[in-house]
Amino acid sequence: MKALLVDCLATVDGKHRTTPDVIGTGPRYVASIVENLGWIVDLIEIEVILLNSGILKSEYDVLMISAMSSDLKAVKLLISMWRNEHGDKPVILGGPISFTDKVVLLDKIGADIVVVGEAEKTLQELFPLINDARDKLRHVKGIAFKHNGKRVFTGYRERLSKEEYNSYTPEAKYVQNYRFYKARRVYVEVVRGCSNFYRPMRTYGVEKKICINCGNCFSNDLKRRLTCPENIPPGCGYCSVPLIYGYPKSKNINIVFEEIRKLVEAGVKRITLSAPDFLDYQREELVDDGILTDPRNPPANTEAIEKLFEKIFTIPEIAEEKISVSIENVKACLVTEEVAKLLGKYLRGSTVNIGFETGSFRQSRFMGRPSTPHENLKAIKLLRKYGLRPYVYFMHGLPKQSRRAVDDTIKAMRKAVKFGAERIIMYKFVPLPETAFEGYRPSKYVLSLSRVLVKEARRLNRELKNVFLGKTVKAIVASKDPPIAYMLKHGPYILLKGAKLEPGTVIDVKIEEIKSSRLVSGRISKIYKC
Ligand code: SF4
């Protein structure tokens, strides 16, 4: 049996990935699980299929799609292309999109089965039944499907335990199914889940739920934080991570090491340790029963983090900086002098993302944020002090975006730049299914304030964009035509002048022109021998 697995993650309409140089972990996990069940899996990016729809003419028994809720357009297009070639052969949809309204997923865009939440165990139970009568699927927890014209949801599956989570590893070989994989940032998941079990002060949706200050969110008994008498979902009001994945569970050091070692063998040159908060790594080991529902205490498990880095840096190419290692996100409330120093020891020169979201303390508290604006600024300063390059994320269009909150955010953005932020990323609030802010729609007034924030972020980025001008950076050729390279330690994409080199070639480039905050151009000054 043969499955086609299509990575649509963050592609919106299927044509442009919002972060084109990233290869996520989810589809590689799925491919490995299904392969272990005896299937042949072709993992392909949707962009490739849209360029060559002939791929769909091959013999496949099932289409699997991995997508986010923002990718509905891409998924709809792909399913209609599949139906043209393969009729009613099953379409299985999974990833963060699975929390979208099932009427939309099953009726409007035409998926046959939706795998809701963590997919590992569900796929193991689902695949042996894929060609059986639909009513047998009722026994598989964690799926939605249609039977006799009616939608059936079999209920949420219990989340994977830490031990179960550690029993799954994505096969490194699947990374080679991605275009330009040698130059892209390949994510290696080291933590799944989020420790922020604070909650927003109210929800927006069919039902308005308001915090009654029962105290659970701040209880010293971390188990109590799991439940809210008003059923307000945990975490920041706009985010679905705690809801989908629960509190954090970390990958064991040896498993992370093995995955990275195999990726290096496969030719990968940029590794990003992925986690909603890297500083949650093995922090669950410091609390009773591993129930890590406090984003602030205990402090980061620096001993475990140091051990992880020590192990990863035994790989010669990484120690010699021929291959870069970076981390994805940190929560500011866990960044101390000790933590920043430790990160700087191993990751000097690489970028790190900090979710700031708002400069308003009141808005921040309202949304259930784990760190205060003051802590965010302090973290930026510390990380910069120890040689990291903070990318700072703000969001516009959120609830409580008043004139005052906007003024506070503008001040915070300016201070963030002053304290060492390399880029301000201002993104638009998009209501995600089943989150506390699912039903929030900004008014015209709020949207007019959003424009002020977007304008200021653009202005600051214009000031920042020249940081690379005249500098020589190490980069990897991503494609020959057009001649594009990615910075080894991340940064704007580079349009190469001069020689057209093979993808994967490591080079030094002198940056000669800044085209935008995301694109620069430069001349090759050195070619490294591999
Ligand atoms: S658990 Fe619910 S009611 Fe209690 S403090 Fe948190 S949000 Fe408020």
Boltz pocket constraint, residues with backbone or C-beta under 6 A from the ligand:
constraints:
  - pocket:
      binder: B
      contacts: [[A, 197], [A, 199], [A, 200], [A, 210], [A, 211], [A, 212], [A, 213], [A, 214], [A, 215], [A, 216], [A, 217], [A, 218], [A, 224], [A, 225], [A, 227], [A, 228], [A, 229], [A, 230], [A, 231], [A, 232]]
      max_distance: 6.0
